[in-house]
């Protein structure tokens, strides 16, 4: 059986790319189609000789927002007639490929594009400030309307839809009127196969953020809360919001940038807790933290509601605000959480289970 893999963007390392990485290992002969490919950032996961790019030429860099209007036509231009099966992992456009039943198309939906649906008004308003605000607003509203119409139509094309969480499943039904099966993203075997942590394990003295540094992740909430309480916070990750966050940070906040996994594992294990303040479709960082025996403090929303066991592997704060997070941090006691219970919960989202569910969906299709 000849298989192809499709993924919108290979320009940064995130949870969606980790899922693709596992699929790429599961089907090592399958070429990988993508709209934009940054070999410097992802060449070690997805070698250049395996990647097939689109008609979009990134002359202005890899900021995908610059090419949004071209993406529907670009994914529709790919010809998959030489294959028996295409597996797409989609957060916006990959589910819109055209196969016409030959080959079969299995799509794994990380989420329907939030900027086209549930976050569209927020994105438009946030991007429409300044002197050129009215022009930007008109442009974005017009562009998003066209893309939303395409997205709703393209949602009918795949032969089978898998959802990354129950929350994603709900939105697939709401926006696309399609049924889907939930297959949770897996935690990498790496986190389950090693023991991390050192001297700080018994007396953790810092909290942790592990995230791409972009505005919607709301890392500013964690920084504001830790500033107010004088708590140590280590921020792991890179992204366009980093300079703004560094300007906010007080003396107890430290930015590490990108960390290799062995180092990150030790940081996870020695932390009092991972703070997870954004609204995420699933969220792999909480599972990585739990796999290292560390509890999670999360906003009560999105994917973490399906992974964190309140009072046993973590705690929730109710509003997306520093004040709400402060209320939990003031009472938080890391010693009441059993590392073995955290690890046990993470094991329920194993790579083995994910691969088994993918193989079963392929077999049925």
N, C-alpha and C positions, 0 to 999 in steps of 0.2 A: 504494500500500500504506500503510495507516494503522498507525503504530507507536507504542507507549507504552514508556516507560522506568520501571523500578522500582528504588529504592535504599532500604535500611532507614532510614538516618539522615542528614540534612543538617544536622548540628550542629557539625561541625568539619572542618578541612581536612587530609586525609591522602591516602595512596596510593590508597585505594578511591575517594575523591571525585575524584581526578585522572583515573582511568579513566572514571568516569561523565561527567566534563567533556568528554572526548574523544568519547564516544558521543553526548553531547548536541550537540556540534558536527557530528558525522557525520550525525545525524538531527535537523536543526534544527526540524522541525515537531512532533516527538514531545513530548507532555506528560510531566512527571516526577512519579511517585507516590512519596511518602515518608511514613514514620511520624511523624517530627518534623522541623521545618524552622526553622532559626535564620537569619532574613534578614540580621541584622547581620553574621554571619560568612560567609555564603555567597551573599548576594544578588547579588554581582557575577558569580559563576559561574553561578548558577541563579536568574534573575529570578523574582520572586514570581508574576507572571502566568503563568508556565510550570509552576509547582509545584502539585500537588494533594496535600493532606495527608490524614491518616487521622482516624478518630473519636477518637483520643487527644488530649486537650486538656492541654498542658503547663503546668498551673497551678502546679506546683512546680518549674518550671525545666526545663532540657533534659538533666538527668541521666537517661539512658535506663534505668538500673537500676531506677528507681522504677516503670517501666511494663512490665517484662518480661512479666508474666502477661497483660497486655492485648494484646500484640503479635500472637500467632497469630490471634486473632479479628479484629484490625484489618486484617491483610493479606488475610484470607479475605473480608472485607466488600467489597473493591474489585470493581467490575464492569467487565470488559474486553471486553464483547460488541461494542462499537463498533469494535474494532481487528482487524487482520489478524495482527499479531505483537506480542508483548511481550518485551522484553529486560530481564531483571532482573540486577542486580549484587548479590550476596548474601554476607554474612558471618554471618548468623544466621537471618533470617526471610523475606527477599524471595523466595527460591526456593519458598516455600510458598503463593504466590498460586494461586487457582483459575481455570483457563481451560477445562478439559474439552475440549481439542483445538481449540476455536474461541474465541479465536485460538490460533496456535501460540505456544509459550513456549520461548525460549532463555535459559538462566540461566548467568551467568558467576560462578563461585564463587571468591571471594577466599580463603575457607577455611570448612570446617564450624566452627560456633561452638566455640571452644576451651574456653570455660568450661562447656560441656555435655559435652565429650568428654575430650580429653587433659589439660586443666588443671583439671578440675572439682574434684578433691580439694584441689589447692593453693588454689584460689579459696575454697572452703568453709572451709578451715582458717585462711587469712589473714583472712577476714572474720568469724571466730567467736571473736575474742578479747575480753577484758573481762568485766564483770559479766553482761552479757546474752548472752555467748558461746553457751551451750547453746541458748538460744531462737533466736538467729540461725542457728546450725548446723542445727537442725531445720527451720526455715523454708526455708533455701536448699536443703537436700537434697530436701525435698518439691517445691519449685518447680522445681529443675533436673531432677528425675525426670520430672515432667509435660512440661516443655519438651523434654527429650530424646526422649521417646516421640513427641511431635508432630513433632519435627524428622526423626526416622527415617521416619515415615509420609509427611511432606510431601516428602521427597527424591525420591519416585517421580513427582511431578506434572509436572515440566518435560519437554518433548519432547526437548530436547537439553541436555547439560551440558558446559560448558567449565571447565577448571581453570586457575588462575593460575600454577601451577608443577607440577613432577613430585611435589614433596612434598605439595601439596594434592591432586593426583590420587590419590596413595597413600591419603590419609585418606578421600577420597570413596569409594573402593572398600572400605576397611576398615570405615567406619561406616555407609555407606549402601548398599553392595553395588551400586554403579552404575558404569558405564563413563563415561569422560570424555576429551575431547581437551585437550591443553595449549595454551593461548594466553597467552604471557607478557605481562604489563602493559608498556606502552611507556614509554620515556623521552620527555618532552615535546620537540618540535622546538626549543624555545627554547634548550635546553642545547647543542644541536648547531650552532646557527646563529651563535653569538657566540664571541668570544675574551675570556676572563676572566683576571684576575690582574694583579699589578703588581710592585713592587720586591722583595717577599718570595719571588718565584717560585723564584729560584735558591738561596735560603737560608731555607727554611721554619722557623719557630721556634715553631709551635703545632700541636696536634692539634685535631680538630673532631668535635663531635656535632651531628647534625641529626635531630631527633626530637620527637614529642609527648612531653611529660614525664609519663609514667605509670609505675607501678611495674614492670610486666612488661617494659618496654624495658631494664631493668637498667643505666640510666645511672650508678647508684651505683657499679658496678664500675669504669667509666672514671674517675670522680672519685676513687675510692679509689686506683687505680693511679697516676694523675697526681699526686695528693697525695704519695704515697710517693716518687716519683721527682723531684718538683719540676718537672714538665713543665707547660707552658702548655696549657690546654684551653679552647676556646671552645665554649659550649653554645648552640645555636640551637633555639628552640622554646618553646612554652608548654604548660601542663597542670597538673593537680591535684597532681602530685608536686613542683612547683617549690620550694616552701618547704622541704621536707625536704632536697632536694638542695642548696639554698643553705646550709643549716645544716652540711652535710657538707663543703662546699667550702673549700679552703685559699686562700691568696693568689694562686695561679697559675691559678685557675679563674674564668672570666668568663662571665656569662649575658647573652645578647643579646636574648632574647625572639624575637618574630616578625621576620623580615627579608624585605624585598622581594627579588625574584629577582635583580636586577642586583647588589645588595650581597651576596647569598648566593653568587652565582657567583664573585665575587672572593674571598670567604672560602674557598670550596671550592678554588679554583685555587692560593691562596697557602699552603694547609695542608700539613703534612708527610704527613698521612693522615687519612681519615675513620675514626673508631672506631665499630664497629657491634656492640654487646655483647649484644643481645637475640636471642631465637629468633623469626624472622619467617617468614611464609608465602612471601614473595618479597623485599620490601625494595627500594624505589625509590631511596632516598638513596645506596646504593653506586653505582648506575648514574649518578646525577647527578654524583657525585664523579669517577667515571672519565671522564665526558663532559667534565669540566673539566681532565682530565689528571692527576688525583690518585688515588693508590692507596688501598686500603681495608684496615684491620685488623679482621677479623670473627671472631666466634665460629664454630667449625666446626660449623654446624648450619643447617637450614632453607634458605630461598631463596638466600642468598649462595653456597652450594655450586654453584648452577647459573649464577651470573653472574661470580664472581671467578675468575680464573685464577691459582692459587697461584704465587708467585714472579715473576709477570709483571705482574699488575694489583693484587696485594695479598698479604696474609699472613693466616693463621688462628691463633687460639689455641684450645686443645682443651677447656678446662673453663670453665664460666661462673663464674669467680672472678677477683678482682683479682690473685691470685698468678699465675694462668696468663697473664693479659694483661700483667703486669709482665715476665714472661719474654720476651715478644715485643717489647715496647717497649724493653727494654734493648739488644736487638740490632738494632733497626730502623734501616735506612738509606734515607731517602727518595730519595737521589740514584741509587740503583740501578734505579729504576723509570722507564721511558721514557713520558713523557706521551702520545706518539703511540700507543703500544700500549694505554694505558688508554682513549683516545678511540676507537680502532678497535674495542675490545671493546664499548663502550657503543653504538656504531652498529648492532650486531647486534640491538638491542632497540628498533628505530626505531618511531615512530608509524605510518609508512607500512606497515610489515609487520603491525602490529597491526590496522590498519584493513582491510587486505587479508584477513586471516584471519577477522575478524568478518564481512565481506561474504560470504566464501565459506561460512561456517557458516549465515548467513541464507539464502543462495541454495539450499543443500542442504536446509535445513529447509522 
